[in-house]
Amino acid sequence: MTTEPNRELVRIRRRRAMMLQFIRDGHEGQMSRLDDFEIYALMQDMGTTMSRNQVMTMLQDLQTLGLVTFHSEWNEPNERYVAKEIMLTAAGTALVLRRKSNDDVLFD
């Protein structure tokens, strides 16, 4: 039986994989680079309930892991930092293309 902390870790790893796939899909479709609000909306569309702050935190985690890069800037009206021009790094691209799970990302 899976314990609750393990379930949460699995949920986080799956959400990371979803975000990476969204970024890759945008690149393959030759669309403009995503920002944190667009990823937030895509996550909502997939039935994943996350706040915009949670999305930003997860993007920061992915950046720390070396899987994405983005520009962060202060948004005065919302009084929060936002991520702009999100893109996969070479490591992030390789991970998504191979769809090979690791300790940080879980592809279904």
GUMAR-667150 format. One record per residue: residue in one letter; x, y, z of N, C-alpha, C in turn; chain. Coordinates in steps of 0.2 Angstrom, whole numbers, plus 5000, padded with zeros to 4 digits. Layout:
<sites>
{'A' {X Y Z} {X Y Z} {X Y Z} 'A'}
...
</sites>
This chain:
<sites>
{'M' {5004 4994 5000} {5000 5000 5000} {5004 5006 5000} 'A'}
{'T' {5003 5011 4996} {5006 5017 4995} {5005 5022 5001} 'A'}
{'T' {5010 5025 5004} {5008 5030 5010} {5007 5036 5007} 'A'}
{'E' {5004 5041 5010} {5002 5047 5008} {5008 5052 5005} 'A'}
{'P' {5013 5052 5009} {5019 5056 5006} {5021 5053 4999} 'A'}
{'N' {5021 5046 4999} {5023 5043 4992} {5018 5045 4987} 'A'}
{'R' {5012 5046 4988} {5006 5048 4983} {5008 5055 4981} 'A'}
{'E' {5009 5059 4986} {5010 5066 4984} {5017 5067 4980} 'A'}
{'L' {5022 5063 4981} {5028 5063 4977} {5026 5061 4970} 'A'}
{'V' {5022 5056 4969} {5020 5053 4963} {5016 5059 4959} 'A'}
{'R' {5012 5062 4963} {5007 5067 4960} {5012 5073 4957} 'A'}
{'I' {5017 5075 4961} {5021 5080 4959} {5025 5078 4953} 'A'}
{'R' {5028 5072 4953} {5032 5070 4947} {5028 5069 4941} 'A'}
{'R' {5021 5067 4942} {5017 5067 4936} {5015 5074 4933} 'A'}
{'R' {5014 5079 4938} {5013 5086 4936} {5019 5089 4932} 'A'}
{'R' {5025 5087 4935} {5031 5090 4931} {5031 5087 4924} 'A'}
{'A' {5030 5081 4923} {5030 5078 4917} {5025 5081 4912} 'A'}
{'M' {5019 5083 4915} {5014 5086 4911} {5016 5093 4908} 'A'}
{'M' {5019 5097 4913} {5022 5103 4911} {5027 5103 4906} 'A'}
{'L' {5031 5098 4906} {5037 5097 4901} {5034 5095 4895} 'A'}
{'Q' {5028 5091 4895} {5025 5089 4888} {5022 5095 4885} 'A'}
{'F' {5018 5099 4889} {5015 5105 4886} {5020 5110 4883} 'A'}
{'I' {5026 5111 4886} {5031 5115 4883} {5033 5112 4877} 'A'}
{'R' {5034 5106 4877} {5037 5102 4871} {5032 5103 4865} 'A'}
{'D' {5025 5101 4867} {5020 5102 4862} {5019 5109 4859} 'A'}
{'G' {5020 5114 4863} {5020 5121 4860} {5026 5122 4855} 'A'}
{'H' {5032 5119 4857} {5038 5120 4852} {5036 5116 4846} 'A'}
{'E' {5034 5110 4846} {5033 5106 4840} {5027 5109 4836} 'A'}
{'G' {5022 5113 4839} {5017 5116 4835} {5019 5123 4833} 'A'}
{'Q' {5026 5125 4834} {5028 5131 4832} {5024 5137 4835} 'A'}
{'M' {5022 5136 4841} {5018 5141 4844} {5023 5146 4848} 'A'}
{'S' {5021 5152 4850} {5025 5156 4854} {5026 5152 4861} 'A'}
{'R' {5031 5154 4864} {5033 5151 4871} {5028 5153 4876} 'A'}
{'L' {5027 5148 4880} {5022 5148 4885} {5024 5153 4891} 'A'}
{'D' {5019 5155 4895} {5021 5159 4901} {5017 5155 4907} 'A'}
{'D' {5018 5157 4913} {5016 5153 4919} {5008 5153 4919} 'A'}
{'F' {5005 5158 4916} {4997 5158 4916} {4995 5153 4911} 'A'}
{'E' {4998 5152 4905} {4996 5147 4900} {4997 5140 4903} 'A'}
{'I' {5002 5139 4906} {5003 5132 4909} {4998 5131 4915} 'A'}
{'Y' {4996 5136 4919} {4991 5136 4924} {4985 5134 4920} 'A'}
{'A' {4983 5137 4915} {4977 5135 4911} {4977 5128 4909} 'A'}
{'L' {4982 5126 4906} {4983 5120 4903} {4982 5114 4908} 'A'}
{'M' {4985 5116 4914} {4984 5111 4920} {4977 5110 4922} 'A'}
{'Q' {4974 5116 4922} {4967 5116 4924} {4963 5112 4919} 'A'}
{'D' {4964 5113 4913} {4960 5109 4907} {4961 5102 4908} 'A'}
{'M' {4967 5100 4911} {4968 5093 4911} {4966 5090 4918} 'A'}
{'G' {4962 5094 4922} {4959 5092 4928} {4964 5092 4934} 'A'}
{'T' {4969 5096 4933} {4974 5096 4939} {4973 5103 4942} 'A'}
{'T' {4971 5103 4948} {4970 5109 4952} {4976 5111 4955} 'A'}
{'M' {4978 5117 4953} {4984 5120 4956} {4983 5128 4956} 'A'}
{'S' {4986 5131 4961} {4986 5138 4960} {4991 5141 4956} 'A'}
{'R' {4991 5147 4954} {4996 5150 4950} {5003 5150 4954} 'A'}
{'N' {5002 5151 4960} {5009 5151 4964} {5012 5144 4964} 'A'}
{'Q' {5007 5139 4964} {5010 5132 4964} {5013 5130 4957} 'A'}
{'V' {5010 5133 4952} {5013 5132 4945} {5020 5136 4945} 'A'}
{'M' {5020 5142 4947} {5027 5145 4947} {5032 5141 4951} 'A'}
{'T' {5030 5139 4957} {5035 5135 4961} {5037 5129 4958} 'A'}
{'M' {5033 5125 4954} {5034 5119 4951} {5039 5121 4945} 'A'}
{'L' {5038 5127 4941} {5042 5129 4936} {5049 5131 4939} 'A'}
{'Q' {5049 5134 4945} {5056 5135 4948} {5059 5129 4949} 'A'}
{'D' {5056 5124 4952} {5059 5117 4953} {5062 5114 4947} 'A'}
{'L' {5058 5114 4941} {5060 5112 4935} {5066 5116 4932} 'A'}
{'Q' {5066 5122 4934} {5072 5126 4932} {5078 5124 4936} 'A'}
{'T' {5077 5123 4942} {5083 5121 4947} {5085 5114 4945} 'A'}
{'L' {5081 5110 4942} {5083 5103 4940} {5086 5103 4933} 'A'}
{'G' {5086 5109 4930} {5090 5110 4924} {5086 5107 4918} 'A'}
{'L' {5079 5107 4919} {5075 5105 4913} {5071 5110 4909} 'A'}
{'V' {5070 5116 4912} {5067 5122 4909} {5071 5128 4910} 'A'}
{'T' {5070 5133 4906} {5073 5140 4907} {5067 5145 4906} 'A'}
{'F' {5067 5150 4909} {5062 5155 4908} {5065 5162 4911} 'A'}
{'H' {5062 5167 4909} {5063 5174 4912} {5058 5175 4917} 'A'}
{'S' {5060 5178 4923} {5055 5179 4928} {5055 5187 4929} 'A'}
{'E' {5049 5190 4929} {5048 5197 4930} {5043 5198 4935} 'A'}
{'W' {5043 5204 4938} {5038 5206 4943} {5032 5209 4940} 'A'}
{'N' {5026 5206 4941} {5020 5209 4939} {5017 5213 4944} 'A'}
{'E' {5017 5220 4943} {5014 5224 4948} {5007 5223 4950} 'A'}
{'P' {5002 5223 4945} {4995 5222 4946} {4994 5216 4950} 'A'}
{'N' {4997 5211 4949} {4996 5204 4952} {5000 5203 4959} 'A'}
{'E' {5005 5208 4959} {5010 5208 4965} {5013 5201 4966} 'A'}
{'R' {5016 5198 4960} {5019 5192 4960} {5024 5191 4954} 'A'}
{'Y' {5029 5187 4955} {5033 5186 4949} {5030 5181 4944} 'A'}
{'V' {5031 5182 4938} {5028 5178 4933} {5034 5175 4929} 'A'}
{'A' {5033 5170 4925} {5037 5166 4921} {5036 5168 4914} 'A'}
{'K' {5040 5170 4910} {5039 5172 4903} {5044 5168 4899} 'A'}
{'E' {5042 5166 4893} {5046 5163 4888} {5049 5156 4890} 'A'}
{'I' {5045 5152 4893} {5047 5146 4896} {5049 5141 4890} 'A'}
{'M' {5055 5138 4891} {5057 5133 4886} {5061 5128 4889} 'A'}
{'L' {5061 5122 4885} {5065 5116 4888} {5073 5117 4887} 'A'}
{'T' {5076 5115 4891} {5084 5114 4890} {5085 5108 4886} 'A'}
{'A' {5091 5107 4884} {5093 5101 4881} {5091 5094 4885} 'A'}
{'A' {5092 5095 4891} {5091 5089 4896} {5083 5088 4896} 'A'}
{'G' {5079 5093 4897} {5072 5093 4897} {5069 5090 4890} 'A'}
{'T' {5072 5092 4885} {5070 5090 4878} {5071 5082 4878} 'A'}
{'A' {5077 5080 4880} {5079 5073 4879} {5074 5069 4884} 'A'}
{'L' {5073 5071 4890} {5068 5068 4894} {5061 5067 4891} 'A'}
{'V' {5059 5072 4888} {5052 5072 4885} {5052 5067 4879} 'A'}
{'L' {5057 5068 4875} {5057 5064 4869} {5058 5056 4870} 'A'}
{'R' {5061 5055 4875} {5062 5048 4877} {5057 5045 4882} 'A'}
{'R' {5053 5050 4885} {5048 5048 4889} {5050 5043 4895} 'A'}
{'K' {5056 5044 4897} {5059 5040 4902} {5059 5043 4909} 'A'}
{'S' {5055 5040 4913} {5054 5043 4920} {5061 5043 4924} 'A'}
{'N' {5061 5047 4929} {5067 5047 4933} {5065 5049 4940} 'A'}
{'D' {5069 5050 4945} {5067 5052 4952} {5063 5058 4952} 'A'}
{'D' {5064 5063 4947} {5060 5069 4947} {5054 5070 4943} 'A'}
{'V' {5054 5066 4938} {5048 5066 4933} {5045 5059 4932} 'A'}
{'L' {5039 5059 4931} {5035 5053 4930} {5031 5053 4924} 'A'}
{'F' {5032 5050 4919} {5028 5049 4913} {5024 5043 4914} 'A'}
{'D' {5017 5044 4912} {5013 5038 4912} {5013 5035 4906} 'A'}
</sites>
